[in-house]
């Protein structure tokens, strides 16, 4: 019985270790098709949220993704560029979530996508990293919840030929 309990404890510990990446980022980068690439600490995100308007929803606190993207200033260097733009939120463990520019800026979803640094009035828990991206307007919670967020990249689909 003792060996069975030890084996169960070992399996549980291994599952927790696999859930948490080996490196939790203390910086969040925003880059790609932007005028102003950003490298932000948790305090930088809080200061930006204070200046642009803090966002809170679902117990999370931080900054709306669209406010962060506005700070980075997405490039509009060609006709219809924004229509071909998408945003990738990436975590230190390789997990990624994707949003189109249109759904962030032209639908109710954009107001509920947060770059979170707090939860329930306290810094994010160790299991979520220093930054997390949460999409609270999605019908299914989870697929676009990015724990251990460390990078937001603005990309563009190539313009089609006529």
FENLIN-V198830 format. One record per pair of residues at least 12 apart in sequence whose C-alpha atoms are under 10 Angstrom apart, sorted by the first residue. I is the first residue (numbers start at 1). J is the second residue. D is the distance in Angstrom with one decimal. If there is no record, write none. Layout:
I;J;D / I;J;D
//
This chain:
16;127;9.0 / 18;93;9.7 / 19;93;9.0 / 19;127;7.9 / 19;128;9.8 / 20;92;9.6 / 20;93;8.0 / 20;126;8.4 / 20;127;6.2 / 20;128;8.1 / 20;129;8.6 / 20;147;9.2 / 20;148;8.5 / 21;91;9.1 / 21;92;6.6 / 21;93;5.4 / 21;94;9.2 / 21;127;9.0 / 21;128;9.8 / 21;129;9.0 / 21;147;9.7 / 21;148;7.8 / 22;92;8.4 / 22;93;8.1 / 23;92;6.8 / 23;93;8.3 / 23;129;9.1 / 23;148;8.7 / 24;91;9.1 / 24;92;6.8 / 24;93;9.1 / 24;126;8.6 / 24;127;9.5 / 24;128;8.9 / 24;129;5.7 / 24;130;7.1 / 24;131;9.1 / 24;147;9.7 / 24;148;6.2 / 24;149;8.6 / 24;150;8.3 / 25;41;9.3 / 25;91;8.7 / 25;92;7.0 / 25;129;7.1 / 25;130;6.7 / 25;131;8.0 / 25;148;6.9 / 25;149;7.5 / 25;150;5.8 / 25;151;9.4 / 26;40;8.4 / 26;41;6.1 / 26;42;7.2 / 26;129;8.4 / 26;130;6.2 / 26;131;8.1 / 26;148;9.4 / 26;149;9.6 / 26;150;7.9 / 27;39;6.4 / 27;40;5.4 / 27;41;4.8 / 27;42;7.2 / 27;43;10.0 / 27;44;9.4 / 27;45;9.9 / 27;130;8.3 / 27;131;8.4 / 27;149;9.0 / 27;150;6.4 / 27;151;8.5 / 28;40;5.0 / 28;41;6.4 / 28;42;8.1 / 28;44;9.6 / 28;45;8.9 / 28;90;9.9 / 28;91;9.8 / 28;115;9.9 / 28;130;9.0 / 28;131;7.5 / 28;132;9.9 / 28;148;9.8 / 28;149;7.1 / 28;150;4.6 / 28;151;5.5 / 28;152;7.6 / 29;41;9.1 / 29;90;10.0 / 29;149;9.4 / 29;150;6.3 / 29;151;4.8 / 29;152;6.2 / 29;153;8.0 / 30;68;8.4 / 30;69;8.0 / 30;71;9.7 / 30;72;7.1 / 30;88;9.9 / 30;89;9.3 / 30;150;8.8 / 30;151;6.0 / 30;152;4.7 / 30;153;5.7 / 30;154;7.7 / 31;69;9.5 / 31;72;7.7 / 31;73;9.9 / 31;74;9.3 / 31;87;9.9 / 31;151;7.9 / 31;152;6.5 / 31;153;5.0 / 31;154;6.2 / 31;155;8.9 / 32;72;9.7 / 32;74;8.7 / 32;75;9.2 / 32;87;9.2 / 32;88;9.9 / 32;152;8.4 / 32;153;5.2 / 32;154;4.8 / 32;155;6.0 / 32;156;8.9 / 33;72;9.2 / 33;73;8.7 / 33;74;6.0 / 33;75;5.6 / 33;76;8.8 / 33;77;9.5 / 33;85;8.5 / 33;86;9.7 / 33;87;9.6 / 33;153;7.7 / 33;154;5.2 / 33;155;5.8 / 33;156;7.3 / 34;69;8.3 / 34;70;9.3 / 34;71;9.3 / 34;72;5.8 / 34;73;5.4 / 34;74;4.3 / 34;75;5.0 / 34;76;8.8 / 34;153;8.8 / 34;154;6.9 / 34;155;9.0 / 35;70;9.9 / 35;71;9.2 / 35;72;6.2 / 35;73;5.3 / 35;74;6.2 / 35;75;5.9 / 35;76;9.3 / 36;69;9.5 / 36;70;9.6 / 36;71;7.5 / 36;72;4.7 / 36;73;6.2 / 36;74;8.2 / 36;75;9.3 / 37;69;9.9 / 37;71;9.2 / 37;72;6.0 / 37;73;8.6 / 37;74;9.7 / 37;153;9.6 / 38;68;9.3 / 38;69;9.8 / 38;71;8.6 / 38;72;6.6 / 38;151;9.9 / 38;152;9.6 / 39;150;9.7 / 39;151;9.2 / 40;150;9.6 / 41;117;9.9 / 41;130;8.9 / 41;131;9.2 / 42;62;9.4 / 42;116;9.3 / 42;117;6.5 / 42;118;9.4 / 42;123;9.2 / 42;130;6.9 / 42;131;7.3 / 43;117;9.0 / 45;62;7.1 / 45;63;7.0 / 45;68;8.6 / 45;115;8.4 / 45;116;8.8 / 45;117;7.7 / 45;131;9.3 / 46;61;9.1 / 46;62;6.5 / 46;63;7.6 / 46;116;9.4 / 46;117;7.7 / 46;118;9.3 / 47;62;9.7 / 47;63;9.6 / 48;62;9.0 / 48;63;7.5 / 48;67;8.8 / 48;68;8.1 / 48;71;8.8 / 49;61;9.2 / 49;62;6.2 / 49;63;5.1 / 49;64;8.1 / 49;67;8.4 / 49;68;8.7 / 49;115;9.8 / 50;62;9.0 / 50;63;8.6 / 52;64;9.2 / 52;67;7.0 / 52;68;9.0 / 52;70;10.0 / 52;71;9.2 / 53;67;8.6 / 54;67;9.7 / 54;114;9.8 / 55;67;9.8 / 55;111;8.8 / 55;112;8.6 / 55;113;9.4 / 55;114;7.2 / 55;115;8.9 / 55;116;8.7 / 56;112;8.8 / 56;114;8.1 / 56;116;8.6 / 56;118;9.1 / 56;119;9.1 / 56;120;9.6 / 56;121;9.8 / 57;111;9.9 / 57;112;7.4 / 57;113;9.2 / 57;114;8.3 / 57;116;9.7 / 57;119;9.5 / 57;120;9.8 / 57;134;9.5 / 57;135;9.9 / 57;136;7.5 / 58;112;9.4 / 58;119;8.6 / 58;120;8.7 / 58;134;9.3 / 58;135;9.9 / 58;136;7.2 / 59;116;9.8 / 59;118;8.2 / 59;119;5.5 / 59;120;5.0 / 59;121;7.7 / 59;122;9.9 / 60;114;7.9 / 60;115;8.9 / 60;116;6.0 / 60;117;7.6 / 60;118;5.7 / 60;119;4.4 / 60;120;6.3 / 60;121;7.9 / 60;122;9.3 / 60;123;9.6 / 60;124;8.6 / 60;132;9.4 / 60;133;9.7 / 60;134;8.3 / 60;136;9.7 / 61;114;7.7 / 61;115;8.0 / 61;116;5.4 / 61;117;6.2 / 61;118;4.9 / 61;119;6.0 / 61;120;7.7 / 61;121;7.4 / 61;122;8.9 / 61;123;9.1 / 61;124;9.3 / 62;114;6.4 / 62;115;5.7 / 62;116;4.4 / 62;117;5.4 / 62;118;6.4 / 62;119;8.9 / 62;131;9.1 / 62;132;9.4 / 62;133;9.6 / 63;111;10.0 / 63;112;9.9 / 63;113;8.6 / 63;114;5.6 / 63;115;5.3 / 63;116;6.5 / 63;117;8.4 / 63;133;9.7 / 64;110;7.7 / 64;111;6.6 / 64;112;7.0 / 64;113;5.8 / 64;114;4.4 / 64;115;6.0 / 64;116;8.4 / 64;133;9.4 / 64;134;9.7 / 64;135;9.9 / 65;87;9.8 / 65;89;10.0 / 65;104;8.3 / 65;110;7.4 / 65;111;8.2 / 65;112;8.5 / 65;113;5.8 / 65;114;5.3 / 65;115;5.8 / 65;116;9.3 / 65;133;8.2 / 65;134;9.4 / 65;135;9.6 / 65;152;9.4 / 66;101;9.2 / 66;104;6.8 / 66;105;7.3 / 66;110;6.6 / 66;111;7.7 / 66;112;9.6 / 66;113;7.9 / 66;114;8.5 / 66;115;9.5 / 67;110;9.6 / 67;111;9.4 / 67;114;9.4 / 67;115;9.6 / 68;114;9.4 / 68;115;8.3 / 68;152;9.7 / 69;87;9.3 / 69;152;9.0 / 69;153;9.7 / 69;154;8.5 / 72;154;9.6 / 74;101;9.8 / 74;154;7.5 / 74;155;9.5 / 75;154;9.2 / 75;156;9.9 / 78;159;9.5 / 79;159;9.6 / 80;159;9.0 / 81;101;9.9 / 81;156;7.5 / 81;157;8.8 / 81;158;9.3 / 81;159;8.3 / 82;100;9.2 / 82;101;6.5 / 82;102;7.8 / 82;105;9.9 / 82;155;9.9 / 82;156;8.1 / 82;157;9.8 / 83;100;8.2 / 83;101;6.7 / 83;102;6.5 / 83;156;8.7 / 83;157;9.0 / 84;100;8.1 / 84;101;7.7 / 84;102;8.8 / 84;155;8.4 / 84;156;5.4 / 84;157;5.2 / 84;158;7.4 / 84;159;7.5 / 84;160;10.0 / 85;99;9.0 / 85;100;6.3 / 85;101;5.5 / 85;102;8.1 / 85;154;7.0 / 85;155;5.7 / 85;156;4.3 / 85;157;6.4 / 85;158;9.3 / 86;98;6.9 / 86;99;5.7 / 86;100;4.2 / 86;101;5.3 / 86;102;8.3 / 86;103;9.4 / 86;104;9.4 / 86;153;8.5 / 86;154;6.0 / 86;155;5.4 / 86;156;6.0 / 86;157;7.8 / 87;99;5.2 / 87;100;6.1 / 87;101;7.0 / 87;104;9.3 / 87;152;6.9 / 87;153;5.7 / 87;154;4.6 / 87;155;6.0 / 87;156;8.5 / 88;100;8.9 / 88;151;8.1 / 88;152;5.7 / 88;153;5.2 / 88;154;6.5 / 88;155;7.5 / 89;115;9.8 / 89;132;9.4 / 89;133;7.5 / 89;144;8.7 / 89;145;9.4 / 89;146;7.2 / 89;147;10.0 / 89;149;7.0 / 89;150;8.0 / 89;151;6.0 / 89;152;4.6 / 89;153;6.6 / 89;154;8.9 / 90;132;9.7 / 90;133;9.1 / 90;146;7.1 / 90;147;8.9 / 90;148;8.3 / 90;149;5.8 / 90;150;6.2 / 90;151;5.2 / 90;152;6.3 / 90;153;8.0 / 91;129;9.3 / 91;131;9.2 / 91;132;8.5 / 91;133;9.3 / 91;146;6.4 / 91;147;6.5 / 91;148;5.0 / 91;149;4.2 / 91;150;5.3 / 91;151;6.7 / 91;152;9.0 / 92;129;9.2 / 92;146;9.7 / 92;147;8.6 / 92;148;5.8 / 92;149;6.5 / 92;150;6.1 / 92;151;8.3 / 93;146;9.8 / 93;147;8.8 / 93;148;7.4 / 93;149;8.9 / 93;150;9.6 / 94;146;9.9 / 94;148;9.5 / 94;149;9.5 / 94;150;9.9 / 95;143;9.8 / 95;144;9.5 / 95;145;9.5 / 95;146;7.0 / 95;147;8.3 / 95;148;8.9 / 95;149;8.7 / 96;143;9.1 / 96;144;7.8 / 96;145;9.0 / 96;146;6.9 / 96;147;9.7 / 96;149;8.9 / 96;151;9.5 / 96;152;9.5 / 97;133;9.0 / 97;134;9.9 / 97;135;9.8 / 97;143;7.4 / 97;144;5.2 / 97;145;7.6 / 97;146;6.9 / 97;152;9.7 / 98;143;9.8 / 98;144;7.5 / 98;152;9.8 / 98;153;9.7 / 98;154;9.9 / 99;113;9.7 / 99;135;9.8 / 99;144;8.9 / 99;154;9.7 / 100;154;9.6 / 100;155;9.6 / 100;156;9.6 / 101;154;9.1 / 101;155;9.8 / 101;156;9.7 / 108;137;7.6 / 109;135;7.6 / 109;136;7.8 / 109;137;5.3 / 109;138;7.3 / 110;135;8.5 / 110;136;9.6 / 110;137;8.3 / 111;135;9.2 / 111;136;9.0 / 111;137;8.4 / 112;134;8.0 / 112;135;6.0 / 112;136;5.3 / 112;137;5.6 / 112;138;8.8 / 113;133;7.1 / 113;134;5.6 / 113;135;4.3 / 113;136;6.2 / 113;137;7.4 / 113;138;9.1 / 113;144;9.4 / 113;145;9.4 / 114;131;10.0 / 114;132;8.0 / 114;133;5.6 / 114;134;5.4 / 114;135;6.5 / 114;136;8.0 / 114;145;9.7 / 115;131;6.7 / 115;132;5.8 / 115;133;4.6 / 115;134;6.7 / 115;135;9.1 / 115;146;9.4 / 115;149;8.6 / 115;152;10.0 / 116;128;9.8 / 116;130;8.4 / 116;131;5.7 / 116;132;5.1 / 116;133;5.9 / 116;134;7.1 / 116;146;10.0 / 116;147;9.6 / 116;149;9.4 / 117;129;8.7 / 117;130;6.1 / 117;131;5.1 / 117;132;6.7 / 117;133;9.0 / 118;130;8.5 / 118;131;8.3 / 118;132;9.0 / 124;147;9.8 / 124;148;10.0 / 126;147;9.9 / 126;148;9.1 / 127;147;7.8 / 127;148;8.1 / 128;145;9.9 / 128;146;8.4 / 128;147;4.8 / 128;148;5.6 / 128;149;8.5 / 129;146;9.6 / 129;147;6.1 / 129;148;4.3 / 129;149;7.1 / 129;150;9.0 / 130;147;8.6 / 130;148;6.6 / 130;149;7.6 / 130;150;8.7 / 131;146;8.6 / 131;147;7.0 / 131;148;5.9 / 131;149;5.2 / 131;150;7.0 / 131;151;9.7 / 132;145;7.3 / 132;146;5.4 / 132;147;4.7 / 132;148;5.8 / 132;149;5.0 / 132;150;8.4 / 133;145;5.6 / 133;146;4.9 / 133;147;6.7 / 133;148;8.6 / 133;149;6.6 / 133;150;9.7 / 133;152;9.7 / 134;146;6.5 / 134;147;8.4
//
